[in-house]
C-alpha cells in the first residue's frame, strides 16, 4: 500500500531550554573580604615580618694602602703642649700599667659611633665599633722607674689578614629597613682609670688658632659610605676634602675649655 511519507523540519523552533535558577549576587565575595580584613588587623598588631639579615662590608681597595684601614689616636700632652700618639702621658697610663695590662687598662677602649646625620639635634646611632688596648700589634718603648717596657700604642692597623676585629662593618641586607648609606663616625675614649669619656676630632684644635674651643661640627666626624653592589665601604674627611677617599683616620683628643 502506498503511503505518503512526510518529513518535518522544525527549523523555526526555539531550541533553547530555560532553567530558572535563583541567583543573588549581594553576598558574593563577602567571605574573602572578611578574611582580608582579619589579616589586616593581625598585621597591625603583630607586624609584617622583615628580613633583618646583616651583610658584611669590607674596606674598598685603594692603590696606596690596599684594603687596610688605620686608626691613629693622639692624646693631648699638657706638659709638652702637643698631641702624641701614645698612652703614656699625664692623666692617662704609665708604662708599668700598660705592660702588665692592669684592670684600668683592660677596662679602657675606643668607641666609634656611626650616626645617620652629623647634626647632633636629630642624629641616631646606627652601629658602633669598639677598639681595645689588646687588639693592636704596634708597640713602643717607654720607661717607668728606670726600667724600659715595650707597650702598645693607640694605633690600630686593620685588614682582612691580621687584626680583623673592628675592620668589618655589619649592616642590614634589606635596604627597605633603612635606606641610609652614608654614616658620620665620631670617636670617644673610655678611661678605666676615672670612668670618663674623651671626645676626638679629625683635625687638631691647635690648627684653629685662638679659637681652639670654637670648632666646626664637621671636625668631629669622618664619613663612611656603604656600597651595596660590591659590599664595601669608603672613608672620607668632609672637613678637609670630601671627594678624596682615605684609609688612615687620625683622631685628636678634644680638650674642653
DOSEVO-212126 format. One line per 8 residues: their letters; for each residue x, y, z of N, C-alpha, C, O. Coordinates in steps of 0.02 Angstrom, whole numbers. Each point is the difference from the previous one (the first is absolute). Layout:
# residues N
a = X Y Z X Y Z X Y Z X Y Z | ...
This chain:
# residues 257
xxxxxxxx = 43 -59 0 -43 59 0 44 61 0 50 5 36 | -69 38 -76 40 61 -5 -20 49 54 -58 16 10 | 111 8 26 -12 49 53 43 62 -14 59 -5 -19 | -89 60 28 38 62 -9 47 11 58 -21 2 58 | 86 6 -72 50 13 52 12 75 5 18 35 -47 | -30 -11 109 7 72 11 54 10 52 -5 -29 54 | 56 69 -67 55 17 46 -6 73 21 -3 46 -41 | 2 -38 107 -7 68 26 68 28 20 37 -35 35
xxxxxxxx = -20 93 -55 62 35 21 -19 60 42 -16 53 -26 | 19 -62 92 -20 56 44 56 51 9 24 13 55 | -3 17 -111 55 48 3 -20 64 35 43 39 21 | -106 -28 -17 -22 63 30 -15 -7 74 -28 46 31 | 46 -103 -1 -14 -10 71 57 29 43 57 0 -22 | -72 23 82 50 25 48 28 -59 38 -36 -32 38 | 99 17 -47 31 -58 31 30 15 69 25 -46 32 | -26 108 -7 28 17 65 -46 -25 55 -62 3 -4
xxxxxxxx = 95 -28 59 -38 -23 57 15 47 58 58 9 18 | -107 20 10 7 47 55 -10 -37 65 -52 -29 13 | 104 31 29 -3 -31 66 0 56 52 51 33 6 | -103 -22 29 -2 56 49 42 -16 61 -13 -49 36 | 66 91 -23 44 -8 59 0 66 38 11 54 -29 | -24 -58 93 -2 60 41 71 21 18 32 -34 40 | -6 89 -68 68 24 11 -1 70 30 -27 47 -31 | 55 -39 91 4 65 33 74 16 11 36 -37 33
xxxxxxxx = -12 92 -61 71 18 0 19 43 60 59 18 6 | -104 0 37 15 46 54 53 -27 48 39 38 27 | -39 -104 -15 45 -29 50 62 -32 -30 40 -30 36 | -32 35 -101 58 -31 -32 64 36 21 3 61 -3 | 48 -98 23 66 29 17 5 28 69 53 26 19 | -107 -29 20 4 28 67 47 -40 45 32 29 44 | -28 -93 -54 47 -41 40 72 20 -12 40 4 47 | -22 9 -111 68 22 -16 14 68 31 55 12 23
xxxxxxxx = -105 32 -24 9 66 30 14 -4 74 42 36 27 | -78 -80 8 11 -9 71 70 -28 14 33 23 47 | -11 -71 -88 67 -28 9 54 54 -10 49 2 37 | -59 40 -87 48 54 -13 3 49 59 55 21 20 | -113 -3 7 -2 45 56 34 -30 62 36 35 36 | -48 -100 -24 31 -33 57 76 0 -6 35 11 49 | -9 -23 -110 72 0 -10 28 70 11 55 7 27 | -92 45 -47 22 69 11 6 15 74 49 31 22
xxxxxxxx = -99 -52 17 2 12 72 58 -38 32 33 28 44 | -21 -90 -65 55 -40 27 67 33 -15 43 4 44 | -35 22 -105 63 32 -19 12 63 41 57 15 18 | -112 22 -3 8 62 39 24 -14 71 38 38 29 | -61 -93 -1 17 -16 70 65 -41 6 36 8 49 | -22 -50 -97 60 -43 5 57 25 -43 58 -18 12 | -73 61 -61 53 25 -44 13 -47 -58 -10 -61 5 | 32 90 -60 17 -40 -59 72 -23 6 44 41 14
xxxxxxxx = -30 -105 -25 69 -25 7 47 36 -47 -15 12 -58 | 74 6 84 52 33 -40 64 -41 4 13 -37 47 | 27 47 -98 65 -36 -3 53 43 35 23 49 -28 | -5 -70 88 51 37 38 69 -32 -7 43 9 43 | -33 -46 -97 66 -30 -12 51 56 -11 -14 51 -30 | 75 -63 55 54 50 -6 48 -19 -56 14 -59 -11 | 11 109 -23 53 -9 -50 66 25 29 2 44 42 | 52 -74 -66 66 20 23 34 43 -54 5 -20 -58
xxxxxxxx = 18 79 79 33 46 -46 73 6 20 16 6 59 | 29 -8 -109 71 8 12 25 64 -33 -34 28 -42 | 93 -6 63 28 62 -28 14 -9 -75 27 -52 -21 | -45 101 -18 12 -2 -72 75 2 -15 39 25 41 | -20 -51 -98 71 -4 -19 25 68 -24 -35 35 -38 | 94 -16 60 35 59 -24 70 -19 -22 31 -45 27 | -7 80 -78 68 -15 -25 51 9 55 45 -42 8 | -51 96 30 45 11 57 -36 -20 64 -42 37 26
xxxxxxxx = 59 -96 -1 -30 -23 62 -41 -63 -7 -17 -32 50 | 0 12 -112 -37 -61 -10 -69 4 32 -37 48 -10 | 21 -99 49 -65 -3 34 5 16 75 -48 -9 36 | 105 32 -14 10 12 72 -30 67 21 -12 44 -41 | -1 -38 106 -21 63 29 37 9 66 6 -47 39 | 20 107 -27 41 15 59 -33 55 41 -22 51 -26 | 19 -63 91 -26 50 47 57 22 46 28 -41 36 | -11 105 -39 51 29 44 -33 47 50 -33 48 -19
xxxxxxxx = 41 -64 83 -30 42 52 56 39 35 48 -29 26 | -55 96 -25 50 44 29 -28 35 61 -52 33 -4 | 87 -40 60 -22 31 63 38 66 10 56 8 -23 | -88 38 58 30 65 14 44 -6 62 -22 -20 54 | 86 38 -63 48 0 54 7 71 26 29 43 -33 | -55 -32 93 0 68 27 70 24 18 13 60 2 | 33 -108 10 69 19 18 38 26 -61 36 49 4 | -44 -84 -60 36 20 -61 -42 46 -44 25 26 -51
xxxxxxxx = -88 -16 70 -47 41 -39 -2 -23 -73 10 39 -46 | -22 -104 37 -2 -29 -67 -40 -65 1 -14 -28 53 | -4 6 -112 -34 -65 -7 52 -55 -8 50 8 -35 | -63 -64 67 46 -56 -4 -39 -66 -8 -51 -11 32 | 77 -31 -76 -31 -65 -14 26 -52 50 38 -45 -18 | -58 53 81 22 -45 53 -50 3 58 -34 51 10 | 31 -106 28 -41 0 61 38 30 60 -31 20 49 | 97 -16 -55 41 20 56 7 76 1 49 28 -25
xxxxxxxx = -98 5 53 0 72 8 -33 16 67 -36 -42 28 | 47 101 -1 -31 18 64 -77 -7 -2 -32 24 -46 | 6 -56 97 -72 -9 3 -25 -64 -32 -59 -16 4 | 104 -20 -38 -21 -63 -31 35 -58 37 -13 -11 59 | 57 -25 -92 31 -59 30 76 8 2 29 42 -34 | 2 -84 75 73 -4 -1 19 -67 -33 -42 -42 -12 | 107 35 -1 23 -59 -37 -12 -65 39 -14 -52 -30 | 20 55 96 -11 -60 41 -72 -24 -7 -12 -60 -9
xxxxxxxx = -36 105 13 -71 -20 -6 -14 -30 -69 -37 -49 -6 | 66 78 -46 -12 -25 -67 32 -68 -12 -31 -44 -29 | 92 36 53 36 -62 -12 -35 -59 33 -6 -54 -30 | -17 63 91 -33 -54 36 -77 0 -11 -35 -41 29 | 12 87 -70 -71 4 -16 -43 -5 64 -40 -46 8 | 50 93 35 -38 3 62 -75 12 -15 -18 15 -56 | -23 -23 106 -73 5 -10 -21 66 -32 -42 -2 -46 | 68 60 67 -20 62 -35 16 -2 -75 -38 29 -40
xxxxxxxx = 93 -61 21 17 -6 -71 -49 -46 -35 -24 16 -55 | 8 -73 85 -47 -47 -30 -69 29 -9 -36 -17 -47 | 17 62 92 -67 29 -3 -4 60 -47 -54 25 -13 | 110 -3 -13 1 58 -45 -9 -21 -72 21 -55 -20 | -53 97 -19 -10 -16 -71 -20 63 -39 -21 50 29 | 29 -55 -95 -24 52 -45 -67 -23 -29 -9 -58 -16 | -36 105 11 -67 -15 -27 -16 49 -55 -2 61 10 | -9 -88 -70 -18 41 -57 -74 -13 -17 -20 -56 -15
xxxxxxxx = -19 109 18 -72 -4 -13 -15 27 -70 23 54 -18 | -62 -92 -20 -20 21 -68 -72 26 3 -46 -36 19 | 37 99 -37 -65 33 2 -28 8 -71 37 -2 -49 | -103 11 46 -32 11 -65 4 73 -22 -20 16 -56 | 44 27 100 3 71 -16 56 32 43 12 -22 56 | 21 75 -82 49 35 41 -31 51 46 34 32 40 | -100 -23 -45 -35 49 41 -17 -30 68 -41 -46 3 | 71 69 52 -12 -30 66 -72 4 23 -20 -38 44
xxxxxxxx = -20 83 -71 -68 10 24 -48 -55 -23 -51 -11 32 | 66 -22 -87 -47 -51 -25 35 -64 -24 -31 -40 -36 | 93 29 55 36 -59 -23 -17 -61 41 -21 4 58 | 30 -63 -90 -11 -64 34 62 -44 -10 30 0 -54 | -11 -37 106 55 -47 -7 -24 -61 -38 -50 -31 18 | 85 14 -72 -19 -57 -41 42 -62 16 -26 -56 -2 | 89 64 19 42 -55 23 63 29 32 14 60 -7 | 23 -101 43 60 22 35 57 -49 -13 -11 -59 -15
xxxxxxxx = 72 84 21 61 -40 -6 41 10 63 13 57 20 | 7 -112 11 40 3 62 71 -23 -15 10 -52 -32 | 39 90 56 71 -18 -6 31 1 70 -2 51 34 | 29 -108 -14 29 -6 67 76 -1 -3 30 -11 -53 | 2 23 110 73 4 4 33 -63 -26 51 3 -35 | -79 -61 52 32 -64 -17 2 -13 -75 39 -42 -22 | -79 78 -18 -5 -17 -71 61 20 -41 18 -36 -47 | 13 91 63 53 25 -43 65 -39 7 15 -28 53
xxxxxxxx = 22 26 -108 65 -34 0 58 49 -2 58 -20 3 | -73 84 -10 51 52 -6 23 21 69 -41 18 43 | 106 -19 -31 27 13 67 52 56 -1 22 23 -53 | -2 -3 114 53 49 10 33 -16 67 -27 -37 41 | 85 66 -30 36 -9 63 -9 62 44 14 56 -20 | -40 -69 81 -10 54 49 32 -21 66 3 -59 17 | 19 109 21 35 -13 64 -45 16 59 -43 44 -3 | 54 -83 56 -35 13 64 45 -24 56 20 -58 2
xxxxxxxx = -3 103 44 45 -16 56 66 -31 -25 23 -52 25 | 6 86 -74 66 -20 -27 -1 -69 -33 52 -32 -5 | -109 11 -18 -4 -64 -36 -40 10 -64 -51 35 0 | 75 -66 -53 -33 7 -65 -53 -56 -9 11 -57 19 | -67 76 -49 -54 -47 -14 -22 8 -73 -3 56 -26 | -11 -112 -5 -29 3 -67 -77 0 7 -30 -49 22 | 0 104 -40 -72 9 9 -32 15 -68 34 18 -48 | -99 -27 46 -37 11 -62 -18 73 -9 -9 38 48
xxxxxxxx = 3 -19 -112 -19 69 -16 -73 2 -20 -28 -51 -21 | -4 109 26 -70 6 -21 -6 8 -76 -30 47 -25 | 58 -95 -10 -5 -4 -73 -24 -69 -19 26 -50 24 | -78 47 -67 -30 -64 -18 2 -8 -76 -32 38 -36 | 70 -87 13 4 -16 -71 -43 -62 -13 17 -55 21 | -73 65 -55 -49 -53 -10 -5 -19 -74 9 42 -44 | -22 -106 32 -5 -25 -68 -30 -69 0 -17 -27 53 | 10 -3 -113 -25 -69 -6 46 -48 39 -23 -46 33
xxxxxxxx = 88 57 -40 50 -43 32 30 37 59 13 60 -3 | -2 -96 59 27 31 60 -56 20 47 -43 -40 16 | 45 102 6 -51 24 46 -64 17 -38 -2 47 -40 | -51 -85 53 -62 8 -38 -57 29 43 -50 25 -27 | 56 -29 93 -53 24 43 -7 76 -6 47 37 13 | -106 -14 -33 -11 70 -12 11 21 -72 -12 58 -18 | 34 -105 -24 13 16 -71 -64 -1 -41 -12 46 -39 | -28 -98 47 -61 -7 -40 -57 42 29 -5 10 61
xxxxxxxx = -38 12 -105 -61 35 19 -58 -47 -15 -6 -26 -56 | -38 17 104 -58 -43 -9 -63 43 2 -12 37 48 | -27 -43 -102 -61 41 -4 -54 -38 -37 14 -52 -31 | -75 77 33 -58 -35 -27 9 -16 -75 21 42 -39 | -39 -104 22 0 -21 -70 -57 33 -38 8 21 -58 | -66 -15 90 -60 28 -31 1 76 7 -6 26 56 | 12 9 -111 3 73 3 -69 31 12 -4 60 12 | -49 -100 -14 -66 27 16 -7 13 75 -42 41 20
xxxxxxxx = 83 -73 21 -1 12 72 25 71 14 -30 37 39 | 84 -19 -71 26 68 2 42 11 -63 40 -42 -19 | -51 98 -13 36 14 -62 62 43 10 26 30 -47 | -1 -28 108 60 40 16 61 -37 -26 10 -59 16 | 32 93 -54 63 -29 -23 60 41 20 57 -24 -3 | -68 87 23 55 42 24 -7 9 76 -52 20 26 | 107 -35 9 0 4 73 56 48 22 51 6 -33 | -64 27 89 47 49 26 29 -27 66 -36 -7 50
xxxxxxxx = 100 -8 -52 33 -38 54 37 47 47 43 39 -21 | -60 -43 84 35 37 52 39 -49 43 -9 -60 -4 | 54 87 46 43 -43 41 3 25 71 1 61 13 | 0 -108 34 8 15 71 48 -51 30 9 -55 -26 | 22 76 81 42 -46 39 -28 -5 70 -10 50 34 | -3 -112 -13 -22 -12 68 59 -21 42 33 -49 -15 | -19 87 67 57 -14 44 -22 -42 59 -46 18 37 | 80 -75 -28 -13 -43 57 28 29 64 -13 -27 54
xxxxxxxx = 52 81 -58 27 31 60 -52 41 38 -6 -5 61 | -32 46 -98 -48 45 33 -71 -8 -26 -46 33 24 | 36 -78 -73 -68 -11 -26 -26 56 -43 -61 6 -9 | 105 36 -18 -21 57 -39 10 -13 -75 46 -36 -20 | -90 67 -20 7 -2 -73 37 61 -25 -10 55 25 | 53 -64 -76 35 55 -32 -18 0 -74 6 -51 -33 | -28 107 7 -17 6 -70 62 13 -42 51 22 25 | -57 -35 -91 55 11 -47 -25 39 -60 -59 -2 -18
xxxxxxxx = 106 38 -13 -14 36 -62 44 -27 -55 49 -36 12 | -67 53 -74 39 -24 -58 55 49 -18 42 -15 -42 | -41 73 75 50 51 -12 23 27 68 -42 11 43 | 106 0 -32 24 26 64 -32 67 17 -9 43 -43 | -9 -35 106 -28 64 22 49 57 -9 -20 57 -11 | 84 -72 15 51 52 -6 0 32 -69 28 54 -8 | -59 -86 -41 -1 28 -67 -51 57 -7 -3 33 -52 | -37 -22 105 -51 53 -3 23 64 34 -40 45 13
xxxxxxxx = 105 -41 2 28 61 28 -28 16 68 0 -42 45 | -24 104 -36 -25 22 65 -70 -28 15 -23 6 57 | -9 -35 -106 -69 -24 9 -1 -76 7 -39 -34 -33 | 82 7 76 7 -73 5 -62 -32 32 -10 -60 -7 | -30 99 43 -60 -28 31 -63 13 -41 -55 -19 19 | 64 52 -76 -56 13 -46 16 -33 -66 23 33 -47 | -36 -98 43 18 -38 -60 -64 -19 -37 -52 -9 31 | 56 2 -97 -60 -20 -39 -23 -70 19 40 -42 21
xxxxxxxx = -103 30 -30 -29 -65 17 29 -55 -44 5 -58 22 | 14 74 -84 25 -51 -47 64 -33 23 15 -56 -20 | 24 89 63 65 -28 19 -8 -58 49 50 -31 19 | -110 16 3 -10 -56 46 -18 -64 -37 -11 -52 32 | 8 54 -99 -23 -58 -37 43 -14 -61 23 45 -35 | -14 -110 22 19 -25 -65 -63 -29 -32 -45 -22 35 | 43 21 -101 -58 -29 -34 16 -70 -27 52 -10 -32 | -96 -36 45 6 -69 -23 -57 -15 -47 -58 7 19
xxxxxxxx = 74 -26 -81 -51 -10 -51 -2 -73 -21 51 -29 -19 | -110 -2 23 -9 -70 -19 -16 -7 -74 -37 40 -29 | 65 -92 -1 -16 -18 -70 -31 -69 1 35 -50 12 | -100 45 -26 -35 -64 4 16 -45 -59 -9 -61 5 | 32 88 -60 12 -41 -60 59 -46 10 -2 -58 -22 | 56 82 54 58 -44 11 15 -11 74 52 -28 17 | -97 51 27 6 -11 73 66 28 27 37 -34 35 | -23 97 -52 59 34 26 -21 67 31 -57 23 -9
xxxxxxxx = 104 8 45 -12 67 25 60 44 -15 57 -24 -6 | -70 89 1 52 49 -12 -1 52 55 -52 12 31 | 109 18 -18 8 49 54 21 68 -28 40 4 -46 | -70 49 75 15 68 -24 6 47 60 -29 -11 53 | 67 64 -63 3 55 48 -33 60 -33 31 36 -39 | -95 -25 56 -38 54 -32 26 69 18 -12 47 -36 | 46 -41 93 24 66 20 58 23 -43 5 59 -17 | 39 -105 -1 58 19 -40 -11 -10 -75 15 44 -40
xxxxxxxx = -43 -102 21 -11 -15 -71 -50 -57 -5 17 -58 12 | -78 73 -30 -53 -51 -1 4 -45 -61 -35 -51 -1 | 76 67 -48 3 -40 -61 56 -52 -1 -1 -45 -42 | 48 51 87 58 -45 0 -10 -56 51 -9 13 60 | 11 -75 -84 -6 -57 45 64 -7 41 55 12 -25 | -62 -32 88 57 -8 45 -1 -69 31 -52 -33 2 | 109 11 23 3 -63 37 36 7 66 10 -49 36 | 11 111 -19 31 14 64 -42 54 35 -9 55 -27
xxxxxxxx = -16 -71 86 -41 47 38 39 23 61 13 -39 46 | 6 102 -46 36 30 57 -51 34 46 -39 42 -22 | 41 -61 85 -45 29 51 42 39 50 55 -21 19 | -83 78 4 35 43 48 -45 15 60 -58 18 -8 | 85 -28 67 -39 11 60 -27 71 2 36 49 -11 | -101 -44 26 -31 65 6 6 24 73 -21 -34 46 | 50 92 -37 11 28 66 -56 49 15 -7 51 -35 | -32 -65 87 -54 44 19 27 65 31 54 -1 30
x = -91 56 -36 23 64 30 -2 -4 76 18 48 34
